[in-house]
Amino acid sequence: MQIGNETVVTIHYTLTDDKGTVLDSSLGEEPLSYVHGMGRMVPGLEKALAGKSAGDSFKVSVSPADGYGERDEDLVQKIPRDRFPVDDVQVGMHFQTRSPSGTRIVTVMATDADTVTIDANHPLAGTTLNFDVQVIDVRAATPEELQPSCGTCATCSGHRH
């Protein structure tokens, strides 16, 4: 079976940046499974997977526009310290916030006595993503797997609350 919309795709992958630094990998872990065509995968990788079958291996380079987007310096902001839910805010911490476009994860970049500088860009925004992929399995999705994501679970597989 070939990868197309409404198929469940299982892959092993290694993700590197342009310097060859490994950013993420499923090797030595459980392979990644997702429903193709539902927007749950990096768009450029999903496009490259279309038409592939179990057993196929390939490499693809995904531009920021088809990955996590370009960096937007307007998403770096100073926020009053008293707006944070904890007193001990440290560089590198992550917080969830709501914006007009939905829920965002922000990263603390700097702190001082009165403010916290946050970055709402995805950590890989502006990065070319280099994937080395092995397709493990492709099968038709079940009706349950085709249900819309609940939008609140990091690994939602289409269940409803």
N, C-alpha and C positions, 0 to 999 in steps of 0.2 A: 504494500500500500504506500502511496506517495503522500507526503505532507501537504495538507490543504486545510482550508477552513473546517472547523469542527472535528479535527483529529487531535488526539492526545499524543504529544510528542515527548519522548524521553531521550535526553542527550547527556553525554559527558562533555565538559568543555574546560578549557583553560583560557582565561582572559588576561592579556598583557597590554601594557601601554607601549608607546613608540620606542621606549628605551629597552623593552624586553622585560621589564619588571612585572612579575606575576601579581595581578590585582585580585584575582579570585580563581578558584578552580573547584570542580566537583570530583577530581581524581582522588581516589582514596576515601571518598564519601559516597553517599547515595547519589545516583544521577538525578538531574533536574527534569521534572515533568511539567508540562503546561498544555493548555488548550490553544491550539493555533487559531489565529484570527480574532481573538477576544481582547487584544490590547494588553496582555499580561507579560509581554516579552519586549525587550529592546527592539524598536521597529526595524532597524537595519539588519539585525540578526534574524528576526522573523522573516523578512523578505528573502534573505539568503537561504533559509531553511526550506522555503516553499518548493515543492517538487522533489525534494530529497526523499530517500527511503532508508529503512533500517539497514545498517551496515555501511552507509556512506560516511566518509570523513572529508572534511574540507577546512580551509582557513579563509577568513573574511575579515576585512578591515572596515570598521563602521565609523563614519565621520561623526563629529559631535551633533550635527543637525539630525542624524538618524539614530543617535544614541541618547545621551542625557541632556542634549542641548548645549548651546554656547553659554559661557559664564555671563551673568548679568550683574554688573556691579551695583545696580539699584537694589539688588536683593541683600546687600550687605548694609546693615543698619545698626545704629546705636539706640538701645532701649534702656529706659530707666531701670535700675537694679531692682527696685521694689515691685516690678511687674513679674518677677520670677518666683516660682513656687518653693524654691529652696534658698536658704541664706548663703550657703557655701557654693557659689557658682564658679566653676573652674573652666579654663580653656580646654576645648576638646569635648565638653559635655554636649549631649544632644537633648533637645526639647521638642515636643510636638506643639504646633500652634495652628490656629485656623486662619485662613486667608480667604479673600473673595473667590479664589480658584479652588478652594478645598483645604484639606489638611496638609500641612507641610512639616517636615522635620528640619529643624535649624541646628546649626553647629555654633557653639560659642568660640569666637576667634580671639577675643581680648576682654579684659575686665578692668575697671578702676573703681574708685570709691562710690561713684554715682551711676555709672552706666555699664552695660554689657553690650559688646559688639557681637552681633550674630550674622551668620551667613546662611541664607535660605536656598542657595544653589545646591543642587545635588553634588555630592563629593566628586563625582566623575564628570561634571559639566565642563565642557571645553576640551575633553580628552578624547583622542581617537582610540577606539576600542578594537583590539586585535583578538579575534576569537579563533581558537583551534577546536573544532567540534567533531564529535563522533555521534552519529545518530544510532541509538540503541534500539528503539522501538517506535512504531507508529501504529495507532489503532483508532477506530471510530470512537468519538466521545459518547458517553451515556447522556441521557436527558438531564440528569442531575448535574453533570459536569458543564452543561451548557447554560445553566442558570446564571444570571448576572451576579457579579461579585457583590458582597455586602458592603464593601468600601471601608470596613473598619478593621478587618483582619489582615495582618501582614502576609499570611499565606492562604488567604481565602480561596477555596476551591469551588466556589459557586453556591455555597449554602445560604440559606436565608435565616434571619433572626426573627 
